[in-house]
Amino acid sequence: MKVLLAKRRALGDTVLLTSTIQLFQEQFPQAEIHVLVPSAFTAVVEKNPTVKNTLSYESQGFFSLVQKIRAEKYDYFFQLHASPGERALRWLSGAKKALAHRQNAETEVAYGKHPDALEWDRFFLEKVFAKKIPASPMPKLFLSKEENAWGENFWRAQGADPKKIIFLGLGASRATKRWPAEHFARFAELISERFDFIPAIVHGAGEEEEQFAGLVADHLRARGFRSSGPVDMAQRFVFVTGLSVRELALVISAARAYVGNDSGPKHLAVALNVPSFTFFGPEDPIEWHPYSREQHPIFFLQNLLCRKEDNGRWCGIPVCETEQHRCMQNLDPIDALAVFKQRMGV
Protein backbone atom coordinates (compact mmCIF):
# COMPACT_ATOMS: atom_id res chain seq x y z
CA MET A 1 0.00 0.00 0.00
CA LYS A 2 1.40 3.38 -1.05
CA VAL A 3 -0.15 6.33 0.78
CA LEU A 4 0.08 10.11 0.61
CA LEU A 5 -1.02 12.01 3.73
CA ALA A 6 -1.59 15.66 2.81
CA LYS A 7 -2.21 18.54 5.20
CA ARG A 8 -1.92 22.18 4.17
CA ARG A 9 -2.15 23.89 7.51
CA ALA A 10 -0.06 25.76 10.10
CA LEU A 11 3.01 24.64 12.05
CA GLY A 12 1.02 23.11 14.91
CA ASP A 13 -1.13 21.07 12.52
CA THR A 14 2.02 19.74 10.84
CA VAL A 15 3.38 18.67 14.22
CA LEU A 16 0.08 16.93 14.96
CA LEU A 17 0.37 15.14 11.61
CA THR A 18 3.36 13.22 13.02
CA SER A 19 0.89 11.43 15.28
CA THR A 20 -1.20 10.39 12.27
CA ILE A 21 1.92 9.17 10.47
CA GLN A 22 2.83 6.95 13.40
CA LEU A 23 -0.76 5.76 13.79
CA PHE A 24 -0.95 4.75 10.14
CA GLN A 25 2.34 2.87 10.35
CA GLU A 26 1.17 0.99 13.45
CA GLN A 27 -2.09 -0.07 11.78
CA PHE A 28 -0.56 -0.82 8.36
CA PRO A 29 3.11 -1.79 8.92
CA GLN A 30 3.68 -2.62 5.24
CA ALA A 31 2.44 0.76 4.02
CA GLU A 32 4.82 3.13 2.26
CA ILE A 33 3.96 6.54 3.68
CA HIS A 34 4.57 9.83 1.87
CA VAL A 35 3.51 13.24 3.19
CA LEU A 36 2.56 16.54 1.57
CA VAL A 37 2.94 19.61 3.79
CA PRO A 38 3.64 23.34 3.39
CA SER A 39 7.19 24.05 2.26
CA ALA A 40 7.92 26.05 5.41
CA PHE A 41 7.21 23.04 7.65
CA THR A 42 8.92 20.12 5.90
CA ALA A 43 11.53 20.27 8.70
CA VAL A 44 8.90 18.87 11.08
CA VAL A 45 8.96 15.47 9.35
CA GLU A 46 12.68 15.54 8.62
CA LYS A 47 14.50 12.37 9.78
CA ASN A 48 11.17 10.63 10.52
CA PRO A 49 11.98 6.97 9.76
CA THR A 50 8.35 6.21 8.90
CA VAL A 51 8.21 8.79 6.09
CA LYS A 52 9.50 7.51 2.76
CA ASN A 53 9.16 10.80 0.86
CA THR A 54 8.15 14.40 1.58
CA LEU A 55 6.42 16.58 -0.98
CA SER A 56 5.65 20.23 -0.37
CA TYR A 57 3.24 22.92 -1.37
CA GLU A 58 4.53 26.25 -2.67
CA SER A 59 8.02 24.96 -3.55
CA GLN A 60 7.03 24.42 -7.16
CA GLY A 61 4.18 25.32 -9.46
CA PHE A 62 0.82 23.58 -9.16
CA PHE A 63 1.20 21.52 -12.32
CA SER A 64 4.71 20.43 -11.39
CA LEU A 65 3.36 19.21 -8.05
CA VAL A 66 0.54 17.34 -9.79
CA GLN A 67 3.05 15.63 -12.07
CA LYS A 68 5.12 14.51 -9.08
CA ILE A 69 2.05 13.15 -7.32
CA ARG A 70 0.78 11.32 -10.40
CA ALA A 71 4.22 9.78 -11.01
CA GLU A 72 4.09 8.08 -7.60
CA LYS A 73 0.87 6.15 -8.46
CA TYR A 74 -0.58 6.21 -4.96
CA ASP A 75 -3.10 3.69 -3.71
CA TYR A 76 -4.51 6.28 -1.32
CA PHE A 77 -4.35 10.07 -1.30
CA PHE A 78 -5.77 11.46 1.95
CA GLN A 79 -6.41 15.18 2.17
CA LEU A 80 -6.57 15.70 5.91
CA HIS A 81 -8.46 18.82 6.99
CA ALA A 82 -9.14 19.60 3.34
CA SER A 83 -10.33 22.92 2.02
CA PRO A 84 -12.45 23.47 -1.13
CA GLY A 85 -9.46 25.06 -2.86
CA GLU A 86 -7.55 21.77 -2.77
CA ARG A 87 -10.19 19.83 -4.69
CA ALA A 88 -8.34 20.10 -8.00
CA LEU A 89 -5.21 18.53 -6.53
CA ARG A 90 -7.21 15.57 -5.30
CA TRP A 91 -9.03 15.12 -8.61
CA LEU A 92 -5.78 15.24 -10.58
CA SER A 93 -3.74 13.08 -8.22
CA GLY A 94 -4.24 9.86 -10.15
CA ALA A 95 -4.54 7.90 -6.89
CA LYS A 96 -6.69 4.78 -6.87
CA LYS A 97 -8.62 6.32 -3.98
CA ALA A 98 -8.46 10.06 -3.31
CA LEU A 99 -10.38 11.06 -0.19
CA ALA A 100 -10.92 14.35 1.64
CA HIS A 101 -11.66 14.94 5.31
CA ARG A 102 -13.49 18.06 6.38
CA GLN A 103 -13.23 19.13 10.00
CA ASN A 104 -16.54 20.92 10.37
CA ALA A 105 -19.76 20.83 12.35
CA GLU A 106 -21.39 18.34 9.97
CA THR A 107 -18.53 15.86 10.36
CA GLU A 108 -18.56 16.37 14.11
CA VAL A 109 -22.23 15.36 14.24
CA ALA A 110 -21.42 12.22 12.26
CA TYR A 111 -18.72 11.31 14.80
CA GLY A 112 -21.06 11.93 17.72
CA LYS A 113 -18.62 14.17 19.60
CA HIS A 114 -16.33 17.15 19.25
CA PRO A 115 -13.02 15.46 18.40
CA ASP A 116 -9.77 16.76 19.78
CA ALA A 117 -6.90 17.59 17.44
CA LEU A 118 -5.54 14.04 17.52
CA GLU A 119 -8.92 12.32 17.14
CA TRP A 120 -9.99 14.02 13.88
CA ASP A 121 -7.58 12.05 11.67
CA ARG A 122 -8.07 8.83 13.62
CA PHE A 123 -11.85 8.95 13.27
CA PHE A 124 -11.43 9.57 9.53
CA LEU A 125 -9.18 6.54 9.11
CA GLU A 126 -11.58 4.40 11.14
CA LYS A 127 -14.36 5.40 8.75
CA VAL A 128 -12.29 4.75 5.61
CA PHE A 129 -11.01 1.34 6.67
CA ALA A 130 -14.08 0.31 8.71
CA LYS A 131 -12.01 -0.74 11.69
CA LYS A 132 -11.58 0.42 15.27
CA ILE A 133 -8.23 2.10 15.81
CA PRO A 134 -6.66 2.54 19.28
CA ALA A 135 -5.94 5.95 20.75
CA SER A 136 -3.64 8.19 18.75
CA PRO A 137 0.04 8.31 19.78
CA MET A 138 1.67 11.54 20.86
CA PRO A 139 3.26 13.70 18.16
CA LYS A 140 7.00 13.13 17.79
CA LEU A 141 9.96 14.81 16.13
CA PHE A 142 13.17 12.96 15.44
CA LEU A 143 16.48 14.66 16.19
CA SER A 144 20.00 13.33 15.73
CA LYS A 145 22.62 13.38 18.50
CA GLU A 146 24.37 16.14 16.61
CA GLU A 147 21.18 18.20 16.52
CA ASN A 148 20.60 17.72 20.25
CA ALA A 149 24.14 18.93 20.89
CA TRP A 150 23.55 21.92 18.58
CA GLY A 151 20.53 22.98 20.63
CA GLU A 152 22.42 22.79 23.91
CA ASN A 153 25.43 24.61 22.50
CA PHE A 154 23.16 27.32 21.12
CA TRP A 155 22.05 28.31 24.62
CA ARG A 156 25.58 28.03 26.01
CA ALA A 157 26.73 30.42 23.29
CA GLN A 158 24.19 32.88 24.74
CA GLY A 159 25.92 32.51 28.10
CA ALA A 160 23.17 30.37 29.61
CA ASP A 161 22.81 26.88 31.03
CA PRO A 162 20.19 25.18 28.79
CA LYS A 163 18.44 23.71 31.82
CA LYS A 164 17.80 27.20 33.14
CA ILE A 165 16.16 28.40 29.92
CA ILE A 166 12.40 28.94 29.96
CA PHE A 167 11.25 29.36 26.37
CA LEU A 168 8.56 32.04 26.27
CA GLY A 169 6.12 31.17 23.50
CA LEU A 170 4.87 34.56 22.34
CA GLY A 171 3.44 33.51 18.98
CA ALA A 172 -0.26 33.16 18.23
CA SER A 173 -2.45 32.79 15.17
CA ARG A 174 -4.30 35.99 16.14
CA ALA A 175 -3.89 38.76 18.69
CA THR A 176 -6.70 37.59 21.00
CA LYS A 177 -4.83 34.31 21.65
CA ARG A 178 -1.82 36.14 23.13
CA TRP A 179 -1.18 36.54 26.83
CA PRO A 180 -0.52 40.28 27.35
CA ALA A 181 3.08 41.49 27.00
CA GLU A 182 3.16 42.92 30.53
CA HIS A 183 2.03 39.55 31.92
CA PHE A 184 4.83 37.74 30.09
CA ALA A 185 7.34 40.26 31.48
CA ARG A 186 6.03 39.92 35.05
CA PHE A 187 6.09 36.11 34.83
CA ALA A 188 9.65 36.25 33.49
CA GLU A 189 10.65 38.46 36.40
CA LEU A 190 9.09 36.03 38.89
CA ILE A 191 10.81 32.91 37.55
CA SER A 192 14.11 34.80 37.45
CA GLU A 193 13.83 35.99 41.04
CA ARG A 194 12.50 32.77 42.57
CA PHE A 195 14.11 30.00 40.56
CA ASP A 196 17.09 31.64 38.86
CA PHE A 197 15.63 30.71 35.48
CA ILE A 198 16.48 32.66 32.34
CA PRO A 199 13.54 33.75 30.15
CA ALA A 200 14.14 33.39 26.42
CA ILE A 201 12.31 35.39 23.76
CA VAL A 202 12.56 33.65 20.38
CA HIS A 203 10.35 35.24 17.78
CA GLY A 204 9.58 34.03 14.28
CA ALA A 205 8.86 35.77 11.02
CA GLY A 206 6.15 38.39 10.64
CA GLU A 207 5.86 42.01 11.62
CA GLU A 208 3.18 41.44 14.26
CA GLU A 209 5.18 38.78 16.09
CA GLU A 210 8.34 40.89 15.88
CA GLN A 211 6.54 43.90 17.37
CA PHE A 212 5.03 41.83 20.20
CA ALA A 213 8.41 40.28 21.04
CA GLY A 214 9.92 43.76 21.11
CA LEU A 215 7.16 44.93 23.44
CA VAL A 216 7.83 42.08 25.90
CA ALA A 217 11.55 42.87 25.73
CA ASP A 218 10.82 46.55 26.45
CA HIS A 219 8.76 45.59 29.51
CA LEU A 220 11.64 43.42 30.74
CA ARG A 221 14.17 46.21 30.25
CA ALA A 222 11.89 48.54 32.19
CA ARG A 223 12.11 46.01 35.04
CA GLY A 224 15.89 46.13 34.98
CA PHE A 225 16.55 43.11 32.77
CA ARG A 226 19.31 43.08 30.16
CA SER A 227 19.80 40.81 27.16
CA SER A 228 23.60 40.89 27.33
CA GLY A 229 26.26 41.07 29.98
CA PRO A 230 28.22 38.76 32.30
CA VAL A 231 27.16 35.13 32.44
CA ASP A 232 26.35 35.40 36.14
CA MET A 233 24.41 38.65 35.77
CA ALA A 234 21.06 38.60 37.54
CA GLN A 235 17.91 39.72 35.74
CA ARG A 236 18.95 38.80 32.26
CA PHE A 237 16.99 37.42 29.32
CA VAL A 238 17.89 35.96 25.94
CA PHE A 239 16.50 37.49 22.76
CA VAL A 240 16.79 35.44 19.54
CA THR A 241 15.48 35.83 16.02
CA GLY A 242 16.17 34.43 12.56
CA LEU A 243 15.89 30.70 13.33
CA SER A 244 14.60 28.18 10.82
CA VAL A 245 11.81 25.82 11.87
CA ARG A 246 14.30 23.01 12.42
CA GLU A 247 16.56 25.25 14.50
CA LEU A 248 13.54 26.38 16.49
CA ALA A 249 12.84 22.74 17.35
CA LEU A 250 16.47 22.23 18.40
CA VAL A 251 16.54 25.16 20.81
CA ILE A 252 13.18 24.13 22.31
CA SER A 253 14.44 20.56 22.76
CA ALA A 254 17.34 21.82 24.90
CA ALA A 255 15.29 24.20 27.08
CA ARG A 256 13.99 23.49 30.58
CA ALA A 257 10.37 24.18 29.63
CA TYR A 258 8.00 25.95 27.25
CA VAL A 259 5.68 28.59 28.73
CA GLY A 260 3.37 30.51 26.45
CA ASN A 261 0.40 30.75 24.15
CA ASP A 262 -1.30 27.93 22.29
CA SER A 263 0.81 27.95 19.14
CA GLY A 264 3.02 25.90 16.84
CA PRO A 265 6.05 26.02 19.18
CA LYS A 266 3.85 24.63 22.00
CA HIS A 267 3.13 21.56 19.89
CA LEU A 268 6.85 21.32 19.03
CA ALA A 269 7.66 21.25 22.75
CA VAL A 270 5.17 18.42 23.35
CA ALA A 271 6.52 16.46 20.37
CA LEU A 272 10.04 16.87 21.76
CA ASN A 273 9.00 15.71 25.24
CA VAL A 274 9.75 19.12 26.75
CA PRO A 275 7.49 20.21 29.65
CA SER A 276 4.96 22.82 28.54
CA PHE A 277 2.64 25.25 30.31
CA THR A 278 0.06 26.85 28.00
CA PHE A 279 -2.21 29.88 28.33
CA PHE A 280 -5.64 29.54 26.71
CA GLY A 281 -8.08 32.41 26.29
CA PRO A 282 -10.73 32.62 23.55
CA GLU A 283 -10.61 28.91 22.70
CA ASP A 284 -11.41 26.03 25.00
CA PRO A 285 -8.44 23.61 25.08
CA ILE A 286 -10.77 20.66 24.47
CA GLU A 287 -9.57 20.48 20.86
CA TRP A 288 -6.16 22.12 20.68
CA HIS A 289 -4.55 20.63 23.78
CA PRO A 290 -5.14 16.88 23.44
CA TYR A 291 -2.36 16.14 25.93
CA SER A 292 -2.00 15.08 29.54
CA ARG A 293 -2.83 18.02 31.80
CA GLU A 294 -0.42 16.56 34.36
CA GLN A 295 2.56 16.53 32.02
CA HIS A 296 1.48 19.60 30.05
CA PRO A 297 -0.62 21.82 32.34
CA ILE A 298 -2.74 24.71 31.11
CA PHE A 299 -4.01 28.00 32.55
CA PHE A 300 -7.57 28.78 31.49
CA LEU A 301 -10.68 30.60 32.77
CA GLN A 302 -13.68 28.31 32.55
CA ASN A 303 -17.26 29.25 31.64
CA LEU A 304 -16.82 32.81 30.41
CA LEU A 305 -20.18 34.00 29.07
CA CYS A 306 -18.48 36.05 26.35
CA ARG A 307 -17.53 32.80 24.58
CA LYS A 308 -20.72 32.45 22.56
CA GLU A 309 -19.62 30.24 19.66
CA ASP A 310 -19.50 26.44 19.70
CA ASN A 311 -21.75 26.13 22.76
CA GLY A 312 -19.69 28.63 24.72
CA ARG A 313 -16.35 26.94 24.11
CA TRP A 314 -14.91 29.20 21.46
CA CYS A 315 -14.63 32.84 20.44
CA GLY A 316 -13.23 33.82 17.06
CA ILE A 317 -13.27 37.61 17.18
CA PRO A 318 -9.98 39.22 16.02
CA VAL A 319 -10.15 42.18 18.43
CA CYS A 320 -11.80 42.13 21.86
CA GLU A 321 -13.18 45.55 22.80
CA THR A 322 -16.39 44.93 24.76
CA GLU A 323 -14.89 42.38 27.16
CA GLN A 324 -11.42 43.98 27.07
CA HIS A 325 -9.71 40.65 26.42
CA ARG A 326 -10.45 39.43 29.93
CA CYS A 327 -10.02 35.75 28.96
CA MET A 328 -6.28 36.51 28.79
CA GLN A 329 -5.99 39.70 30.87
CA ASN A 330 -7.43 37.89 33.92
CA LEU A 331 -4.84 35.13 33.78
CA ASP A 332 -2.72 36.70 36.51
CA PRO A 333 1.08 36.09 36.37
CA ILE A 334 1.29 35.36 40.11
CA ASP A 335 -1.47 32.75 39.82
CA ALA A 336 0.31 31.37 36.75
CA LEU A 337 3.51 31.06 38.77
CA ALA A 338 1.71 29.01 41.42
CA VAL A 339 0.47 26.54 38.80
CA PHE A 340 3.90 26.50 37.13
CA LYS A 341 5.64 25.73 40.44
CA GLN A 342 3.20 22.99 41.40
CA ARG A 343 2.96 21.21 38.06
CA MET A 344 6.51 21.68 36.75
CA GLY A 345 8.21 20.40 39.88
CA VAL A 346 10.34 23.48 40.60
C-alpha positions in Angstrom: 0.0 0.0 0.0 1.4 3.4 -1.1 -0.2 6.3 0.8 0.1 10.1 0.6 -1.0 12.0 3.7 -1.6 15.7 2.8 -2.2 18.5 5.2 -1.9 22.2 4.2 -2.1 23.9 7.5 -0.1 25.8 10.1 3.0 24.6 12.1 1.0 23.1 14.9 -1.1 21.1 12.5 2.0 19.7 10.8 3.4 18.7 14.2 0.1 16.9 15.0 0.4 15.1 11.6 3.4 13.2 13.0 0.9 11.4 15.3 -1.2 10.4 12.3 1.9 9.2 10.5 2.8 6.9 13.4 -0.8 5.8 13.8 -1.0 4.7 10.1 2.3 2.9 10.3 1.2 1.0 13.4 -2.1 -0.1 11.8 -0.6 -0.8 8.4 3.1 -1.8 8.9 3.7 -2.6 5.2 2.4 0.8 4.0 4.8 3.1 2.3 4.0 6.5 3.7 4.6 9.8 1.9 3.5 13.2 3.2 2.6 16.5 1.6 2.9 19.6 3.8 3.6 23.3 3.4 7.2 24.1 2.3 7.9 26.0 5.4 7.2 23.0 7.6 8.9 20.1 5.9 11.5 20.3 8.7 8.9 18.9 11.1 9.0 15.5 9.3 12.7 15.5 8.6 14.5 12.4 9.8 11.2 10.6 10.5 12.0 7.0 9.8 8.3 6.2 8.9 8.2 8.8 6.1 9.5 7.5 2.8 9.2 10.8 0.9 8.1 14.4 1.6 6.4 16.6 -1.0 5.7 20.2 -0.4 3.2 22.9 -1.4 4.5 26.3 -2.7 8.0 25.0 -3.5 7.0 24.4 -7.2 4.2 25.3 -9.5 0.8 23.6 -9.2 1.2 21.5 -12.3 4.7 20.4 -11.4 3.4 19.2 -8.0 0.5 17.3 -9.8 3.1 15.6 -12.1 5.1 14.5 -9.1 2.1 13.1 -7.3 0.8 11.3 -10.4 4.2 9.8 -11.0 4.1 8.1 -7.6 0.9 6.2 -8.5 -0.6 6.2 -5.0 -3.1 3.7 -3.7 -4.5 6.3 -1.3 -4.3 10.1 -1.3 -5.8 11.5 2.0 -6.4 15.2 2.2 -6.6 15.7 5.9 -8.5 18.8 7.0 -9.1 19.6 3.3 -10.3 22.9 2.0 -12.4 23.5 -1.1 -9.5 25.1 -2.9 -7.6 21.8 -2.8 -10.2 19.8 -4.7 -8.3 20.1 -8.0 -5.2 18.5 -6.5 -7.2 15.6 -5.3 -9.0 15.1 -8.6 -5.8 15.2 -10.6 -3.7 13.1 -8.2 -4.2 9.9 -10.1 -4.5 7.9 -6.9 -6.7 4.8 -6.9 -8.6 6.3 -4.0 -8.5 10.1 -3.3 -10.4 11.1 -0.2 -10.9 14.3 1.6 -11.7 14.9 5.3 -13.5 18.1 6.4 -13.2 19.1 10.0 -16.5 20.9 10.4 -19.8 20.8 12.4 -21.4 18.3 10.0 -18.5 15.9 10.4 -18.6 16.4 14.1 -22.2 15.4 14.2 -21.4 12.2 12.3 -18.7 11.3 14.8 -21.1 11.9 17.7 -18.6 14.2 19.6 -16.3 17.2 19.3 -13.0 15.5 18.4 -9.8 16.8 19.8 -6.9 17.6 17.4 -5.5 14.0 17.5 -8.9 12.3 17.1 -10.0 14.0 13.9 -7.6 12.1 11.7 -8.1 8.8 13.6 -11.8 9.0 13.3 -11.4 9.6 9.5 -9.2 6.5 9.1 -11.6 4.4 11.1 -14.4 5.4 8.8 -12.3 4.7 5.6 -11.0 1.3 6.7 -14.1 0.3 8.7 -12.0 -0.7 11.7 -11.6 0.4 15.3 -8.2 2.1 15.8 -6.7 2.5 19.3 -5.9 5.9 20.7 -3.6 8.2 18.7 0.0 8.3 19.8 1.7 11.5 20.9 3.3 13.7 18.2 7.0 13.1 17.8 10.0 14.8 16.1 13.2 13.0 15.4 16.5 14.7 16.2 20.0 13.3 15.7 22.6 13.4 18.5 24.4 16.1 16.6 21.2 18.2 16.5 20.6 17.7 20.2 24.1 18.9 20.9 23.5 21.9 18.6 20.5 23.0 20.6 22.4 22.8 23.9 25.4 24.6 22.5 23.2 27.3 21.1 22.1 28.3 24.6 25.6 28.0 26.0 26.7 30.4 23.3 24.2 32.9 24.7 25.9 32.5 28.1 23.2 30.4 29.6 22.8 26.9 31.0 20.2 25.2 28.8 18.4 23.7 31.8 17.8 27.2 33.1 16.2 28.4 29.9 12.4 28.9 30.0 11.2 29.4 26.4 8.6 32.0 26.3 6.1 31.2 23.5 4.9 34.6 22.3 3.4 33.5 19.0 -0.3 33.2 18.2 -2.4 32.8 15.2 -4.3 36.0 16.1 -3.9 38.8 18.7 -6.7 37.6 21.0 -4.8 34.3 21.6 -1.8 36.1 23.1 -1.2 36.5 26.8 -0.5 40.3 27.4 3.1 41.5 27.0 3.2 42.9 30.5 2.0 39.6 31.9 4.8 37.7 30.1 7.3 40.3 31.5 6.0 39.9 35.1 6.1 36.1 34.8 9.6 36.2 33.5 10.6 38.5 36.4 9.1 36.0 38.9 10.8 32.9 37.5 14.1 34.8 37.5 13.8 36.0 41.0 12.5 32.8 42.6 14.1 30.0 40.6 17.1 31.6 38.9 15.6 30.7 35.5 16.5 32.7 32.3 13.5 33.7 30.1 14.1 33.4 26.4 12.3 35.4 23.8 12.6 33.6 20.4 10.4 35.2 17.8 9.6 34.0 14.3 8.9 35.8 11.0 6.2 38.4 10.6 5.9 42.0 11.6 3.2 41.4 14.3 5.2 38.8 16.1 8.3 40.9 15.9 6.5 43.9 17.4 5.0 41.8 20.2 8.4 40.3 21.0 9.9 43.8 21.1 7.2 44.9 23.4 7.8 42.1 25.9 11.5 42.9 25.7 10.8 46.6 26.5 8.8 45.6 29.5 11.6 43.4 30.7 14.2 46.2 30.2 11.9 48.5 32.2 12.1 46.0 35.0 15.9 46.1 35.0 16.6 43.1 32.8 19.3 43.1 30.2 19.8 40.8 27.2 23.6 40.9 27.3 26.3 41.1 30.0 28.2 38.8 32.3 27.2 35.1 32.4 26.4 35.4 36.1 24.4 38.6 35.8 21.1 38.6 37.5 17.9 39.7 35.7 18.9 38.8 32.3 17.0 37.4 29.3 17.9 36.0 25.9 16.5 37.5 22.8 16.8 35.4 19.5 15.5 35.8 16.0 16.2 34.4 12.6 15.9 30.7 13.3 14.6 28.2 10.8 11.8 25.8 11.9 14.3 23.0 12.4 16.6 25.3 14.5 13.5 26.4 16.5 12.8 22.7 17.4 16.5 22.2 18.4 16.5 25.2 20.8 13.2 24.1 22.3 14.4 20.6 22.8 17.3 21.8 24.9 15.3 24.2 27.1 14.0 23.5 30.6 10.4 24.2 29.6 8.0 25.9 27.3 5.7 28.6 28.7 3.4 30.5 26.5 0.4 30.8 24.1 -1.3 27.9 22.3 0.8 27.9 19.1 3.0 25.9 16.8 6.0 26.0 19.2 3.8 24.6 22.0 3.1 21.6 19.9 6.8 21.3 19.0 7.7 21.2 22.8 5.2 18.4 23.4 6.5 16.5 20.4 10.0 16.9 21.8 9.0 15.7 25.2 9.7 19.1 26.7 7.5 20.2 29.6 5.0 22.8 28.5 2.6 25.3 30.3 0.1 26.9 28.0 -2.2 29.9 28.3 -5.6 29.5 26.7 -8.1 32.4 26.3 -10.7 32.6 23.5 -10.6 28.9 22.7 -11.4 26.0 25.0 -8.4 23.6 25.1 -10.8 20.7 24.5 -9.6 20.5 20.9 -6.2 22.1 20.7 -4.6 20.6 23.8 -5.1 16.9 23.4 -2.4 16.1 25.9 -2.0 15.1 29.5 -2.8 18.0 31.8 -0.4 16.6 34.4 2.6 16.5 32.0 1.5 19.6 30.1 -0.6 21.8 32.3 -2.7 24.7 31.1 -4.0 28.0 32.6 -7.6 28.8 31.5 -10.7 30.6 32.8 -13.7 28.3 32.6 -17.3 29.3 31.6 -16.8 32.8 30.4 -20.2 34.0 29.1 -18.5 36.1 26.3 -17.5 32.8 24.6 -20.7 32.5 22.6 -19.6 30.2 19.7 -19.5 26.4 19.7 -21.7 26.1 22.8 -19.7 28.6 24.7 -16.4 26.9 24.1 -14.9 29.2 21.5 -14.6 32.8 20.4 -13.2 33.8 17.1 -13.3 37.6 17.2 -10.0 39.2 16.0 -10.1 42.2 18.4 -11.8 42.1 21.9 -13.2 45.5 22.8 -16.4 44.9 24.8 -14.9 42.4 27.2 -11.4 44.0 27.1 -9.7 40.6 26.4 -10.4 39.4 29.9 -10.0 35.8 29.0 -6.3 36.5 28.8 -6.0 39.7 30.9 -7.4 37.9 33.9 -4.8 35.1 33.8 -2.7 36.7 36.5 1.1 36.1 36.4 1.3 35.4 40.1 -1.5 32.7 39.8 0.3 31.4 36.8 3.5 31.1 38.8 1.7 29.0 41.4 0.5 26.5 38.8 3.9 26.5 37.1 5.6 25.7 40.4 3.2 23.0 41.4 3.0 21.2 38.1 6.5 21.7 36.8 8.2 20.4 39.9 10.3 23.5 40.6 
